[in-house]
C-alpha cells in the first residue's frame, strides 16, 4: 500500500449548511449562522448565543427506530456518515467484513439526551428513564452508532481532546490506513446546546457575554472577549490512495500529508504552550517547510491571551504577515471536536476552488498580531493548507493538507 491518505468523501452538518456544498456556498458568502439559542431557554444564562444547525429534521433522514435511542448530536453524525459514504461512492455492504473502520471524536457526548433522562429520574422516577440512557450520553456513542448503521467492523476508536479531537481522529485514521486498513470513516460531529451542556461551556469562563451576534465571537480583534459555542461538524472518508484507485475512485478532495499533536506544560510552569511544536512537527511529517504552506486555518480561540499565543506561534513559524490566515469558524462558533473536522472539510474545498474563505466580524484586527488575516474571500493559488486546533486541557493538533492534484 502507498503512504498517501486521500479524502474521497465529505459529510457536513453545520450551522452554515446541510451538506458540504451548501456549507461552502454560505461560507464563501460570509453568512454567519450565529444567533440566539433556540433549542432551550437561555434567558437566565449570562451567554445566550450559539451556532445552531438550521433546518435539520432527523426524521427526514433516519429510520424512526433510531430516533428514541439517539441524541441530537448522534443523529447529525449518522446523517453526516450517510452523506460522506454516498459522496465517496462507497457501498459498505460490498466491502470485506473488516474492510472499513470508524474513528470519531467528541467532547460532550449526548448531553441533551442525558439531561432529559436526568429530569425524568428526579421528576418522575427511575421507571421513566430510558434504557438507551446507558449509552446515548457517552462520548463514544457516535463511533458505535455509525459502525452499527453501516456494518463497519474494522478497527474503531473514539478520542476526547475537545476542539483538537477532530484533527486527532483524522490522525488516528491515517495511522490505521498505514497499518494496512484500506478505508476509514473519521472526523467529528459535536456540540451540546442544552442546559447541561451550557453549564459545562460556561465553566470555562471564556464564553462571550455579548448579545449582538456580530460582536460576540471576534478572534484576533481588539474587541475579542470570548467565544460562542456551536454544534455540528464533518465526517470524512479516508482511503489509501492505491486502494482508492483499485476500487475505481476517480477523484478526491485532497490528501492528508502531515499530522502532529502535542500537549501543553502545566499551568504556572513558566514554559510556553506547544502549538508551535505541533505545527512544526506536522510540517516535518509532510516534508514541507513553512514556505510550502499557502493558507492557515487558525484555531481562533477568541480570547485575548489565547489569540496572542496563536499569533505568536504563526509569526515565529512564518514571519510577520507571512501567510494568509483565516478562521471561518467565526460563522459557526466553536463546535468542540466538530469544529476542527469542519475546518479540514472547508480547507479541502478551499484547495479545490482556489479561494480562501473569510474570517467574519473582525473589523479591527490587533496590529500587534502581525497576521495576514483574510476578512473577505480571496482568490489565490492554493497547494497546501495547515489546520490548527487547541483543546481545553492543553491539547494541540495540526494537520497539513494538499490539493487533489
C-alpha positions, -999 to +999 in steps of 0.1 A: +000+000+000+010+036-006+017+061+022-007+087+008-040+093+025-067+107+002-101+121+012-128+107-011-160+117+007-173+146+028-203+146+051-210+180+066-238+190+090-230+226+101-247+258+111-236+271+077-254+243+058-265+208+054-241+191+030-207+203+020-218+223-010-244+243+009-218+249+037-192+260+012-216+284-006-226+301+027-191+302+040-179+320+009-207+345+013-196+352+048-231+342+061-228+340+098-250+314+114-245+326+150-277+337+167-298+334+199-301+299+212-334+283+202-330+247+215-337+258+251-345+289+270-311+306+277-326+338+291-313+331+326-278+324+315-250+350+310-244+338+275-272+332+250-258+329+215-248+298+196-242+284+161-271+260+157-277+238+127-308+251+109-334+230+092-322+197+104-351+173+106-337+138+116-370+120+107-364+130+071-330+112+070-331+084+096-354+054+103-379+060+131-365+032+152-332+052+157-348+084+170-357+072+205-322+059+212-301+087+199-292+122+210-295+152+186-257+151+182-256+114+172-285+119+147-264+146+130-234+123+130-254+095+114-266+117+086-231+130+081-218+094+078-245+087+052-235+117+031-198+110+034-201+074+022-225+084-006-201+112-017-173+087-019-195+063-038-188+036-011-213+008-005-203-006+029-222-038+022-198-045-008-167-042+014-148-070+030-162-078+065-134-059+083-125-036+054-135-002+069-131+013+104-146+043+122-128+069+143-147+098+158-141+124+185-164+142+208-162+163+240-197+164+253-214+132+242-252+131+241-256+157+268-291+167+257-303+131+259-287+127+293-301+160+306-336+149+296-333+115+313-319+131+345-350+153+345-371+121+342-352+104+370-357+133+395-391+144+384-409+112+376-388+084+390-364+057+377-391+038+358-393+067+334-356+067+325-349+053+290-329+022+287-309+040+260-295+063+286-269+036+293-251+046+261-268+076+244-250+101+266-215+086+261-187+104+241-180+072+221-216+068+210-211+083+175-185+057+167-208+029+179-239+040+162-222+048+129-204+015+128-237-004+136-257+016+110-233+008+082-220-026+093-184-013+097-165-039+117-129-027+111-109-010+139-129+016+158-118+044+181-131+075+200-110+104+211-117+131+237-094+161+232-120+188+229-115+211+198-084+192+188-103+160+186-115+164+150-079+165+139-068+137+162-095+114+148-081+120+113-046+114+126-057+081+141-074+071+109-043+079+090-023+055+112-049+028+106-045+032+069-007+029+072-012-003+091-030-018+061-066-008+065-079+004+031-106+028+043-117+047+074-146+069+082-133+096+105-139+131+119-163+146+145-198+159+150-202+176+184-219+202+204-245+203+232-269+233+231-289+222+262-289+234+298-265+207+310-240+213+281-244+251+285-232+249+322-202+229+311-194+256+285-199+284+310-175+267+334-146+276+311-151+313+318-143+320+282-177+323+266-187+357+252-214+376+271-222+398+241-259+398+229-251+411+194-242+381+171-219+402+150-199+412+181-198+380+201-170+360+186-142+381+171-109+363+174-078+384+168-099+416+171-094+445+195-129+437+209-124+400+214-139+389+247-146+351+243-161+325+220-196+313+210-202+276+211-220+257+183-230+223+171-222+202+140-190+191+122-179+168+095-171+131+088-147+122+061-139+091+041-102+085+042-085+059+019-052+046+010-046+060-025-037+027-041-068+011-026-089+040-038-077+036-073-082-001-072-118+003-063-123+027-092-123+060-074-116+087-100-115+119-078-107+130-043-107+163-025-071+162-014-045+144+007-036+144+044+001+146+042+011+157+077-002+154+113+011+160+148-001+165+183+015+180+214+005+187+250+010+220+268+031+221+300+012+225+333-002+260+341+022+280+362+052+262+349+065+292+331+070+271+299+054+282+267+025+264+250+032+238+224+011+248+195+042+259+176+058+225+181+027+207+168+027+229+136+064+223+130+061+186+136+031+184+112+052+202+085+081+179+091+057+149+087+045+164+054+081+170+042+073+207+038+088+239+051+068+270+061+072+284+026+052+254+013+020+265+031-004+287+013-031+292+040-036+286+077-069+277+092-065+291+127-078+277+159-091+312+167-099+308+204-115+342+207-098+353+240-070+379+241-045+356+258-051+326+236-053+346+203-020+363+212-003+329+218-015+316+184-005+347+166+030+345+182+033+308+170+023+318+135+047+348+135+075+326+147+068+300+121+060+321+090+073+356+099+051+387+102+022+387+077+040+356+063+010+336+052-028+342+048-047+332+080-084+325+081-110+315+107-143+306+090-155+292+123-164+328+131-196+320+112-204+288+131-189+293+166-166+267+181-181+233+176-158+215+201-144+184+183-166+191+153-150+224+147-116+212+136-131+184+115-153+210+097-122+232+092-105+203+074-135+199+051-136+236+045-098+237+038-101+209+013-129+228-005-107+259-005-079+239-021-103+226-047-116+260-056-086+282-051-104+305-027-096+314+009-129+317+028-132+348+051-130+355+088-162+375+096-169+402+121-133+410+127-133+447+118-103+458+139-076+432+139-050+438+165-020+451+146+005+436+171-005+401+160+010+409+125-013+384+108-024+385+072-060+379+083-083+371+055-116+390+061-131+387+026-129+358+001-096+359-015-086+340-047-051+326-045-032+296-059-035+271-031-015+239-030-012+232+008-031+242+039-022+240+076-052+234+100-046+241+137-067+232+167-064+235+205-085+217+231-092+226+267-067+209+290-037+216+268-042+197+236-026+210+204-031+194+170-021+203+134-029+188+100-013+195+067-034+191+036-026+192-001-050+196-030-063+169-053-036+173-080 
